[in-house]
Amino acid sequence: MHTLMWIVGGLVALGIFILAAVLLGKSVAEGARAFVWPWLAASVVNMLLGIYWANIPFSVELPVLVVVFGVPAAVAWLVAKRFGAV
């Protein structure tokens, strides 16, 4: 459930980045590209909290990181590709 909440949160954050980009006069693709690095940082922090605070082994957290980061990042890539990113 926690993983699903992070994925949905990532998709919401992507929408916020895209909306902010459009409101600032940038393209949708630029908003999607700007989302990726902050989302990677948030995903890694989530993994580290799982390892150190919840005592979940790294070998269990690493695949979760791939999914938590990968799904919203893949959607961001598709949005950037669809709306004209290089």
N, C-alpha and C positions, 0 to 999 in steps of 0.2 A: 504494500500500500504506500509506503514511504517513497519507493522508487516511482510509482505512478504519479504521486503528488509532485515530485521534482520534475518529471517529464512535462506534466501539464503546466507547472510553473514556468518551465523553460519556454514553452510555446506561448504563454501569456507574455513573458518578458520579450520574446521575439516580436510579438505584436506591438508592444510598447516602443521598442526600438524603431520599428518601421513607422509607427505613427509619429514619433518624435522627428524622425528624418524627414518625413513629408511635411510636417508643420514647420520645420526649419528650412524648407525649400530644397532639400536634397531628394535623391531618388529612393525608391523602395529598395533597390538593390544595395545602396549605400547603407541603409539602415540594417539590412540583413547582414552585410559584411561586418558592420560595427558591433553586432551582437556576439559574434563568435568568441572573441578573446575574453570578454567579461564572463560569458557563460562557461568557458573552460575554467576560469579561476573559481567561479562559484561551485562548479562540479568537483574540482579538486579539493576545495575546502570541505565540501560535503563528505567526500571520501575520507579525508583526514579526521574529521569529527567522528565518523563511523569507526575508524581504526582506534583512535586514542580515547574517545569518550565512551563509545558503546562496546569497545573491546571486540570488534569484528575483525577477523584475520584479513590481511592484505589480499590474500588469494581469493577471498570471497568478495571483497570490495572492488577489486579491479574490474571484473566483468560488469558490475553495477555501474561503475564510472563510465565504461564504454557505452552502455545503454543510456544512462542519464545525460551524458554529453552528446552522444551520437545522434539520438533521435531529433532533438531540436536543432542541432547543427546541420543535419541532413536536410531538414525542412528549410533552414536558412539558406543552404546551398541551392536548393531547388527554387526558392523564391528569387534569389540573386540571379540565377541562371535564366529564369523565366522573364525577369524584368530588366535584363540587359546588362548584367555585370560582366566584366571581362574575365 
